[in-house]
Amino acid sequence: MVLDQLSGDVSGAARPAADAPSPARTASDAGGRRPALLILPALIALAAFFLYPLALVAWNAFTDPTPGLGNFVWFFSEPANLATLGRTFTTALWVTAVSLLLSYPYAYAMTVAGPRVRGLLMMLVLLPFWTSLMVRTFAWVILLQDTGVINQLLGAVGLGPFSLIRTQTGVIIGMVQLLMPFMVLPLYAVMSGIDGRLLPAARSLGARPATAFVTVYMPLSLPGVSAGCLTVFISALGFYITPALLGSPTDALISQQIFTQVNGLLKWGRGGAMGVVLLGLTLVMIALLAVSLRRAGRRVSR
């Protein structure tokens, strides 16, 4: 019996030690919580400076001046609002297409150039970030005016003069120049990771250079194309300064109309409704783009 009591006491004393968490488990639990604590300041900043203003705009759209859908009924019942919305998306699509057309060969040239030329091309891409957007837009005002440098050069070769300022063409030119870096950088980031031996290998198997580029290289660069197009398109939808300075009131974009409703007429509800409609349509287009890119990726993988 004495032995039984001693064994019971020993097992009872050893049980809490076995149930206690080990130092390694405690350290792993603390390490698992650490990443969540690290991103907490970023989440707070995101909620304070993005989600809260966005929620406030949506709240005004449904409640100002009276609760209901009156602001949205006004927006969709006015043909001028629908024309402005269509013009905004059309301009953003043109800016995205022209930026892609100019940026794709530029980014490809960066991947095949030597270190010095690549550094020069990269500096030219980053150079616009060193000056203010307002300064660059005013520079385009001087260049695109009827007696500006561009029309003078075109007149010297027997072309023009063209009406570039106060037109949608001038707006597209200015926005393309401002947004091209956001297309070039994603393209270069993806293209620099593509194995350069793929094209010579395809040509050695009998493919023509153009065929090898289209069927081998371009599908591999689609992630950069999608990232650049998405960034440029979304940025172009919200541009205000460039269309206001280079465009005309008759070709105003929705950002200018929102400014007029909020700042000029103090119609916070109508301005919020415009913003909500623009945000909703943008999210729909992003979803459609994601679905199409996913299908294209599956086809390429097959």
C-alpha positions in Angstrom: 0.0 0.0 0.0 2.9 2.3 0.7 4.2 1.7 -2.7 0.7 2.4 -4.2 0.4 5.7 -2.4 3.9 6.7 -3.5 3.2 5.9 -7.1 -0.1 7.8 -6.9 1.6 10.8 -5.5 4.3 10.7 -8.1 1.8 10.4 -11.0 -0.4 13.2 -9.5 2.6 15.4 -9.2 3.7 14.7 -12.7 0.3 15.2 -14.4 0.3 19.1 -14.2 3.8 19.2 -15.6 2.6 17.1 -18.6 -0.5 19.2 -19.1 1.5 22.5 -19.0 2.3 24.0 -22.5 5.8 23.6 -23.6 8.1 26.6 -24.2 8.3 25.7 -27.9 4.5 25.7 -28.3 4.2 29.0 -26.5 6.9 30.6 -28.8 5.1 29.3 -31.9 1.8 30.7 -30.7 3.4 34.1 -30.1 5.1 33.9 -33.5 1.7 33.2 -35.1 0.2 36.3 -33.6 3.1 38.5 -34.5 2.3 38.9 -38.2 -1.3 40.0 -37.3 0.0 42.6 -34.9 2.4 43.9 -37.6 -0.3 44.6 -40.1 -2.7 46.1 -37.5 -1.4 49.7 -38.0 -1.8 49.3 -41.8 -5.4 48.0 -41.3 -6.2 50.9 -39.0 -4.8 53.5 -41.5 -6.8 51.8 -44.3 -10.0 51.9 -42.3 -9.5 55.5 -41.3 -8.3 57.1 -44.5 -10.1 54.8 -47.1 -13.0 52.8 -45.8 -14.5 55.5 -43.6 -14.5 58.2 -46.3 -15.9 55.7 -48.8 -18.6 54.7 -46.4 -19.4 58.3 -45.8 -19.8 59.0 -49.5 -22.1 56.0 -49.9 -24.1 57.1 -46.9 -24.6 60.6 -48.4 -25.6 59.0 -51.7 -28.5 57.2 -50.0 -29.5 59.8 -47.4 -28.8 63.4 -48.7 -31.0 65.3 -48.9 -33.6 62.6 -48.1 -33.3 58.9 -47.5 -33.9 56.8 -50.6 -32.8 56.2 -54.1 -33.6 59.7 -55.4 -30.0 60.5 -56.2 -29.6 57.4 -58.3 -32.9 58.0 -60.1 -31.7 61.5 -60.9 -28.4 60.1 -62.2 -29.8 57.5 -64.6 -32.7 59.7 -65.7 -30.4 62.4 -67.0 -29.0 61.7 -70.5 -26.1 64.1 -69.8 -25.0 62.0 -66.9 -25.0 58.8 -68.9 -23.1 60.5 -71.7 -20.5 61.7 -69.2 -20.2 58.2 -67.8 -19.8 56.6 -71.2 -17.2 59.3 -72.2 -15.2 58.6 -69.0 -15.0 54.8 -69.7 -14.2 55.4 -73.4 -11.4 57.8 -72.5 -10.0 55.4 -69.9 -10.1 52.6 -72.5 -8.3 54.7 -75.1 -5.7 55.8 -72.6 -5.1 52.1 -71.6 -4.9 50.9 -75.2 -2.4 53.6 -76.3 -0.3 53.2 -73.1 -0.1 49.4 -73.7 0.8 50.0 -77.4 3.6 52.3 -76.5 4.8 50.6 -73.3 5.0 47.0 -74.5 7.9 47.5 -77.0 9.6 49.9 -74.6 9.5 47.3 -71.7 10.7 44.6 -74.1 13.6 46.9 -75.2 14.6 47.3 -71.5 14.9 43.5 -71.2 17.2 43.0 -74.2 19.3 46.1 -73.8 22.6 46.2 -72.0 23.0 47.4 -68.4 23.9 51.0 -69.3 21.0 51.4 -71.8 18.7 49.6 -69.4 19.6 52.1 -66.7 19.0 55.0 -69.0 15.6 53.7 -70.1 14.6 53.1 -66.5 15.7 56.6 -65.6 13.5 58.0 -68.4 10.5 56.0 -66.9 11.1 57.3 -63.4 11.9 60.9 -64.4 8.2 62.0 -64.5 7.8 61.0 -60.9 10.4 63.7 -60.0 8.1 66.5 -61.1 4.6 67.5 -60.0 1.6 66.3 -62.0 0.3 69.8 -62.1 3.6 71.0 -63.7 3.5 68.3 -66.3 -0.1 69.1 -67.2 0.7 72.8 -67.6 3.6 71.8 -69.8 1.2 69.9 -72.0 -1.0 73.0 -72.1 1.9 74.9 -73.6 2.8 72.1 -76.0 -0.7 71.4 -77.3 -2.0 74.9 -77.8 -2.9 76.1 -81.3 0.4 78.0 -81.6 2.4 75.5 -79.5 5.5 73.6 -80.3 3.7 70.5 -81.6 1.6 72.5 -84.1 4.7 74.4 -85.2 6.6 71.2 -85.9 3.7 69.7 -87.8 3.3 72.9 -89.8 7.0 72.8 -90.7 6.5 69.4 -92.4 3.3 70.6 -94.1 0.8 69.1 -91.6 -1.7 70.8 -89.4 -2.4 72.9 -87.5 -4.6 70.6 -85.5 -6.9 71.4 -82.6 -5.2 69.5 -79.8 -6.0 71.6 -76.8 -9.6 71.6 -75.4 -10.3 68.3 -77.1 -10.6 64.7 -76.0 -7.5 63.9 -78.1 -5.4 66.3 -76.0 -6.8 64.8 -72.8 -5.8 61.3 -74.0 -2.3 62.5 -75.0 -1.7 64.1 -71.6 -3.1 61.2 -69.6 -1.0 58.7 -71.6 2.2 60.5 -70.8 1.3 60.7 -67.1 0.2 57.0 -66.8 2.8 55.3 -69.0 5.2 54.6 -66.1 2.4 52.6 -64.4 2.2 50.4 -67.5 6.0 50.1 -68.2 7.0 49.0 -64.7 4.7 46.0 -64.4 5.5 44.9 -67.9 9.2 45.1 -67.3 8.9 43.2 -64.0 7.2 40.3 -65.7 9.3 40.4 -68.9 12.6 40.4 -67.0 11.6 37.0 -65.5 10.9 35.3 -68.9 13.7 33.1 -70.0 15.4 34.7 -73.0 16.3 31.3 -74.5 12.7 30.5 -75.3 12.6 32.6 -78.5 15.8 31.1 -80.0 14.6 27.6 -79.1 11.2 28.2 -80.9 13.1 29.6 -83.9 15.4 26.6 -83.9 12.3 24.3 -84.1 11.1 26.1 -87.3 8.9 28.9 -86.0 9.2 32.3 -87.6 10.4 35.2 -85.4 7.0 36.8 -85.3 5.2 33.5 -84.7 7.6 32.6 -81.9 7.1 36.0 -80.3 3.3 35.9 -80.5 2.8 32.2 -79.4 5.6 31.9 -76.9 6.6 35.3 -75.4 3.3 37.2 -75.4 1.3 34.6 -73.4 4.0 34.6 -70.7 3.9 38.4 -70.5 0.1 38.5 -69.9 0.3 38.9 -66.1 2.3 42.1 -66.7 -0.2 43.3 -69.3 -3.2 42.7 -67.0 -1.5 44.4 -64.1 -0.5 47.4 -66.1 -3.8 47.7 -67.9 -5.7 47.5 -64.6 -3.6 50.1 -62.9 -3.8 52.5 -65.8 -7.5 52.0 -66.4 -8.5 52.6 -62.8 -6.2 55.6 -62.5 -7.7 57.1 -65.7 -11.2 56.8 -64.5 -10.5 59.1 -61.6 -8.3 61.8 -63.3 -9.5 65.3 -62.7 -6.6 67.8 -63.2 -5.6 66.7 -66.7 -9.1 66.6 -68.2 -9.9 70.0 -66.5 -6.9 71.7 -68.0 -6.6 70.0 -71.4 -10.2 69.3 -72.1 -13.3 71.4 -72.7 -16.5 71.7 -70.5 -18.5 69.9 -73.3 -16.2 66.9 -73.0 -16.1 66.8 -69.2 -15.5 63.5 -67.4 -17.3 62.2 -64.4 -14.7 63.4 -62.0 -15.3 66.9 -63.1 -19.1 66.5 -62.7 -18.6 65.1 -59.2 -16.5 68.2 -58.4 -19.2 70.5 -59.8 -22.0 68.8 -57.8 -20.1 68.8 -54.5 -18.0 71.9 -54.6 -20.1 74.1 -56.9 -23.7 73.1 -56.1 -23.2 71.5 -52.6 -25.1 68.5 -53.8 -23.3 65.9 -51.7 -25.9 63.2 -52.3 -25.7 63.5 -56.1 -21.9 63.6 -56.0 -21.9 60.5 -53.8 -24.3 58.7 -56.2 -21.9 59.4 -59.1 -19.0 58.1 -57.1 -20.9 54.9 -56.1 -22.0 54.2 -59.7 -18.4 54.7 -60.9 -17.1 52.4 -58.2 -19.7 49.7 -58.9 -19.1 49.7 -62.6 -15.3 49.6 -62.0 -15.6 46.6 -59.8 -17.8 44.8 -62.3 -15.2 45.4 -65.1 -12.4 44.2 -62.8 -14.3 41.0 -62.1 -15.0 40.4 -65.8 -11.3 41.1 -66.6 -10.2 38.6 -63.8 -12.5 35.9 -65.3 -11.3 36.5 -68.8 -7.6 36.4 -67.7 -8.3 33.2 -65.8 -9.8 31.5 -68.8 -6.9 32.8 -71.0 -4.4 31.4 -68.5 -6.1 28.0 -68.6 -5.9 27.9 -72.4 -2.2 28.8 -72.3 -1.5 26.1 -69.7 -3.3 23.5 -71.9 
